[in-house]
Amino acid sequence: MQKRHLDPLQYINEQVYTTQKYILPFIRQVKKIESEMQVLEIGCGEAGNLKPFLDLGCICTGVDFSVPKIENGKKYYASHPHAKNIRLISEDIYKIEEFNARFDIIFIRDVIEHIHNQDKFLGFIKSLMAPNAVIFFAFPPWQNPFGGHQQVCESKVLSHLPYFHLLPVSLYQSVLKIFGESPSKIESLLEIKETGISLERFEHLAIKNGYKMDEKILYFINPNYEVKFGLKPRILYNFIASIRYIRNYFATCGYYLISVE
């Protein structure tokens, strides 16, 4: 496990950097971002992704299961000039009875690959959209070198070992045990194996639920790796990006902007 996984402020700063530099320009290809727009982030963690929107005067809402992460986020934004414009909620998104508004931009970054019943989720979030709203998704396809999130392993060997998450479940679990991962860590990694999603499955479910693809970029080097590791982002070559299923093994991240047909 890397030190950055234990430092909430570092995580927030990484999110702010990547969202400001790469994700806002991506969204702006389709949707003009203006003050007073309603922005929702689902699975927000400490809500670092919302800061660039908040800086622009947007009305921001973040939802996450984790009480500690939400509390860290509230502390982070307490001194922000637009602090009154951000609301952070620790709750299951399905259990929130009513929001203050429908949302112009819904932001879902590195979350869909953790969600059970992704078909249900994609159908549900349509109910949160304002007219002409867009939804931004970013996620690593399951088959990519570190699609199993093995970088969180305590073992230095496993945290740097690509593709081993693609082993059959029983063998994968055995490897994790042999290298001394805790039962709770193994359970978490097995859950990610269960919910991991490919580019094809995401696109199929989006279309099935009545969305259209407004914009898409597949990255060979994830933009977030710039602030994490000093690597310059690289878009996946078109000839690989066009090969269904194979592209999952080379794309470290997919950016999608979708809206209702």
C-alpha positions in Angstrom: 0.0 0.0 0.0 1.3 3.4 -0.9 1.5 6.3 1.6 -1.0 8.3 -0.5 -3.7 5.8 0.4 -3.4 6.9 4.0 -3.4 10.7 3.4 -6.8 12.2 2.7 -5.4 15.6 1.9 -3.1 14.1 -0.8 -6.1 12.3 -2.3 -8.1 15.5 -2.3 -5.3 17.4 -4.0 -4.9 14.7 -6.6 -8.6 14.8 -7.4 -8.6 18.6 -7.7 -5.7 18.6 -10.0 -7.0 15.9 -12.5 -10.5 17.2 -12.5 -9.4 20.8 -13.1 -6.9 20.0 -15.8 -8.5 17.1 -17.7 -12.1 16.4 -16.7 -13.5 20.0 -16.9 -12.2 20.5 -20.5 -13.6 17.1 -21.4 -17.1 18.0 -20.1 -16.9 21.4 -21.7 -16.7 19.8 -25.1 -20.4 19.0 -24.7 -21.7 21.1 -21.8 -21.0 24.6 -20.8 -20.3 24.9 -17.1 -21.8 28.0 -15.5 -22.2 29.3 -12.0 -25.4 28.2 -10.2 -25.4 24.9 -12.0 -26.4 21.9 -9.8 -23.6 19.4 -9.7 -23.8 16.0 -7.9 -20.9 13.6 -7.3 -21.9 10.0 -6.3 -19.2 8.2 -4.4 -17.4 11.5 -3.7 -15.1 10.4 -0.9 -13.7 13.6 0.5 -15.2 15.4 -2.5 -12.0 16.8 -4.0 -13.5 16.4 -7.5 -16.1 19.0 -6.6 -13.7 21.8 -5.8 -13.2 23.0 -9.4 -17.0 23.2 -9.8 -17.4 25.0 -6.5 -14.7 27.4 -7.5 -16.8 28.3 -10.6 -19.8 29.0 -8.4 -21.7 25.8 -9.0 -24.1 24.4 -6.3 -22.4 21.1 -5.3 -23.7 18.0 -3.6 -21.5 15.0 -2.7 -22.8 11.6 -1.5 -20.7 8.8 -0.1 -21.1 5.8 2.2 -18.1 6.7 4.3 -18.8 8.9 7.3 -15.0 9.6 8.0 -14.5 10.7 4.3 -17.5 13.0 4.4 -16.3 14.5 7.7 -12.9 15.1 6.2 -14.5 16.7 3.2 -16.6 19.0 5.4 -13.4 20.1 7.2 -11.6 20.8 3.9 -14.4 23.0 2.6 -15.2 24.8 5.8 -13.0 27.8 4.9 -13.9 27.8 1.1 -15.4 31.2 -0.1 -18.4 29.3 -1.5 -18.7 26.9 1.5 -22.5 27.6 1.7 -22.8 26.1 -1.9 -21.6 22.6 -1.0 -23.5 19.9 0.8 -21.9 16.6 1.7 -24.0 13.6 2.7 -23.0 10.3 4.1 -25.7 7.9 2.9 -26.6 5.2 0.4 -27.7 7.1 -2.8 -30.8 4.9 -3.0 -31.9 5.9 0.5 -31.9 9.6 0.1 -35.6 10.5 -0.1 -35.2 13.9 -1.7 -32.5 16.2 -3.0 -32.8 20.0 -3.1 -32.8 20.0 -6.9 -32.3 17.9 -10.0 -28.7 18.1 -11.3 -27.2 19.6 -14.5 -24.0 17.6 -14.2 -23.7 14.2 -12.4 -20.1 13.1 -11.7 -19.2 9.5 -11.2 -15.4 8.9 -11.1 -13.8 5.6 -10.2 -17.1 4.4 -8.7 -19.1 2.3 -11.2 -16.6 -0.6 -11.0 -17.5 -0.9 -7.2 -21.3 -0.9 -7.6 -23.4 -4.0 -7.5 -26.2 -4.2 -10.0 -24.9 -1.6 -12.4 -27.9 -1.9 -14.6 -30.2 -0.8 -11.7 -27.8 2.1 -10.9 -27.7 3.4 -14.4 -31.5 3.3 -14.5 -31.9 5.0 -11.2 -29.6 8.0 -11.8 -31.9 9.1 -14.7 -34.3 10.3 -12.0 -31.8 12.7 -10.6 -31.1 14.5 -14.0 -32.3 18.0 -14.8 -33.4 18.7 -18.5 -30.3 18.6 -20.8 -28.2 17.2 -18.0 -25.0 15.1 -18.6 -23.4 12.4 -16.6 -19.6 12.0 -16.5 -18.1 8.6 -15.9 -14.5 7.6 -15.4 -13.4 4.1 -14.6 -10.7 1.6 -15.2 -11.8 -1.4 -17.2 -11.5 -4.6 -15.2 -9.1 -6.4 -17.5 -6.4 -3.6 -17.4 -3.1 -4.3 -15.7 -4.3 -3.0 -12.3 -8.0 -3.2 -12.8 -8.3 -5.3 -9.6 -7.1 -2.3 -7.5 -4.2 -4.5 -6.3 -2.2 -1.4 -5.6 -3.9 -1.2 -2.2 -2.4 -4.6 -1.2 -0.1 -4.6 1.8 2.3 -6.8 0.0 4.8 -4.8 -2.1 5.0 -7.6 -4.6 1.3 -7.9 -5.1 0.8 -4.1 -5.1 3.1 -3.9 -8.2 2.0 -7.1 -9.9 -0.1 -6.5 -13.0 -2.9 -8.7 -14.3 -2.9 -11.3 -11.4 -6.4 -10.2 -10.5 -7.6 -12.0 -13.6 -6.8 -15.4 -12.1 -9.8 -17.6 -11.3 -11.4 -16.7 -7.9 -10.1 -19.6 -5.9 -6.5 -19.2 -7.2 -6.7 -15.4 -6.8 -7.8 -15.8 -3.2 -5.1 -18.3 -2.5 -2.4 -15.9 -3.8 -3.7 -13.1 -1.6 -3.6 -15.4 1.4 -0.1 -16.7 0.7 1.3 -13.1 0.5 -0.3 -12.3 3.9 -3.2 -10.0 3.0 -5.7 -9.6 5.8 -9.2 -11.2 5.6 -10.8 -7.8 5.3 -8.5 -6.8 2.5 -9.1 -10.1 0.7 -12.9 -9.7 1.0 -12.6 -6.2 -0.4 -10.5 -7.3 -3.4 -12.8 -10.2 -4.1 -15.8 -7.8 -4.1 -14.0 -5.6 -6.7 -13.4 -8.8 -8.7 -17.2 -9.4 -8.6 -18.2 -5.9 -9.6 -15.4 -5.0 -12.1 -16.8 -3.7 -15.4 -15.5 -3.8 -19.0 -15.9 -1.0 -21.5 -18.3 -3.1 -23.5 -20.5 -3.9 -20.5 -20.7 -0.2 -19.5 -21.6 0.9 -23.0 -24.2 -1.9 -23.4 -25.9 -1.0 -20.1 -25.9 2.7 -20.9 -27.6 2.2 -24.2 -30.0 -0.3 -22.6 -31.1 2.3 -20.1 -31.8 5.0 -22.8 -28.5 7.0 -22.8 -26.5 8.2 -25.7 -22.8 8.5 -25.8 -21.9 12.2 -26.2 -18.1 11.9 -25.8 -15.6 9.2 -25.0 -11.8 9.0 -24.5 -9.9 5.8 -23.7 -6.5 6.4 -22.1 -3.4 4.2 -22.2 -2.0 6.3 -19.4 -4.7 7.5 -17.0 -4.6 11.3 -16.6 -4.6 10.8 -12.8 -1.1 9.1 -13.2 0.3 12.5 -13.9 -0.1 13.8 -10.4 0.4 10.3 -8.8 3.5 9.2 -10.7 4.6 12.0 -12.9 3.5 10.2 -16.1 2.1 12.2 -19.0 -1.4 11.0 -20.0 -1.6 9.1 -23.3 -4.7 8.4 -25.3 -5.0 4.8 -26.4 -4.1 4.4 -30.1 -7.1 4.3 -32.3 -6.5 0.9 -33.8 -6.4 -0.7 -30.3 -9.2 1.4 -29.0 -11.4 0.1 -31.8 -10.8 -3.5 -31.0 -13.6 -4.6 -28.7 -12.6 -6.6 -25.7 -8.9 -6.5 -26.5 -8.9 -2.7 -25.7 -9.8 -3.5 -22.0 -6.3 -5.0 -21.5 -4.6 -1.8 -22.5 -6.9 1.1 -21.4 -6.2 2.2 -17.8 -9.1 4.5 -17.8 -12.2 5.4 -19.9 -13.8 8.8 -19.8 -17.5 8.9 -20.9 -20.0 11.7 -21.1 -23.6 10.5 -21.6 -27.0 12.0 -21.6 -30.6 10.9 -22.1 -31.7 10.2 -25.6 
